[in-house]
């Protein structure tokens, strides 16, 4: 019998925001999933922004290869995806929730359906449910929290549930300066949302995921399904009871250590200025850079943001619990591989930073990860093996007994997930090309060290994660680490060689 595969993801989820590692956040159902499977502590994204990593999750290619190298860049629709392969092998391939494969604008040769005013053209979305990027069925949305991008299948569902005035609960489009939701919620503080909980997109993703799994059961078809939650990505806007679930005054706050940016690349220190100037990073063909702004915030603002962030996660956890209950009640649990992760991490005051940007601390490039399948994945284990999200397509296919194409650049982690092997890779690689040339960095992570190289720059980063797990001392220019730096840079070059795919085999001498 072919196994089902349920891939569950959140958006911008810090790797330590799980109840089993942080008792200040309540995630009983993710704890339950981890107890039934294996939690991987050293998992990394291939890019710390949404679109590039999400494209890697369906192609098995790094952003520099699949072509969606930054947010605001379209993933070309002719790039082969893992969903195509699953469909060719008798599977239903479904995406419920966030996609973000295309930009919020269209241009000749880079046409997008994830943009206004099409997002709110519900007649278009009633008629379009795929195929799209290897998924034969999609139900998607494009907003976070109460953003104006709300529409698509999510809005159709709200109307079907009786919320015909759903537009009243989202930021207006086109934007208005006097919008009732105007505020700092995307970066700082938090807002209690007046949207009733039962109409929230977290509920929608779980409800429609369950419905589509049942659709496949009724059809007698194995499924590869991606349940893609939108939270806890900002803005920090959340309905009750989740908005007040956590008392901001009781939460432990991360902080900035004075002097920790000494010796770091110049853009780090600018984040601690009131009105920093990043104009030297602007260039033709570029756009605004996430993270290039002031990161200064008050303690009260950060406490309220953190409380909202945890509330978002606990709400998602409740809905994941509903999905797990469905699998158990329907008898599907014994034949379903479940993988949980996020697309990238998040800053909540760590190193004095907020949200995300080209700051490759563990907080933003490391991700939570849990794998579970009764009888196949060891229960209650914690693994230190290096994982990369670019490995997921090959590993999903291997779990289903399907050969992966040679063009994929990840590695097969299935023997590691099942406990047959200790490790499948010796390094993880993170790309971050946010502008064509001025913001282009790559990071190599090994068991102990992490080194980051910047395009056309003499500076860089080298952290000894064993001796300095908080990443407070950059050893890039430290003479005591010169030999280690040289070795890591050689390993970096080797990694670049090793990750090359092989689309076609060599079948003859000439």
NORRAWO-V709189 format. One line per field, one symbol per residue. phi: phi as a letter, one per 30 degrees, with the letter a starting at -180 (. if undefined). burial: # if it has 9 or more other ideal C-beta (glycine too) atoms within 8 Angstrom, else .. A space follows every 50 residues. Layout:
phi=???
burial=???
This chain:
phi=.dddbcccbcbicddcdbedcbddccbdddddddddbbccdccbddadbd eedddddccicdedcdjddadjcddedcddbddeddddcicdcbbbjdci cbddabbeibdbccadddecdddeddcbbjdahicdbbbbbbcchcddde lhdddededddjcdceddcbedbddbdcedcdldddcbiabdddddedcd ddddddddddddddeddddicdbcbcccdcdcedddbadddddcdcdedc ddcdacceidcdiceddddddccdbdccddcdaeicbdcejcadcdaddd ddddddddeddedddeeeddedddddedddidedbbdcbcabdadacbje hicbibldbddeecccbdabbbaeibcecicbccddbbddddeddddddc icdcddddcdbdceddddidbdacbcabbbcaccbebdbbbbbccceccb bbccehbddabbbcdddbddhcbdcecdedcddddddddddddddddddd dbdbddcada
burial=.##############.###.....#.########.#####.######### #############..######.###...#.#######.#.########## ####.....#.#.###.#####.##......################### #########...#..#..#####.....#.#...#.#######.#.#.## ##########.######....##################..##.##.#.. #.#..#...#...##.#######..#.#..#.#..#..####.##.#... ########################.###.#.##..############### ########################..#.#.#.#.################ .#.#######.########....##.##########.#########..## ####.....######..#..#..###.#..#..##..##.##..##..#. #.........
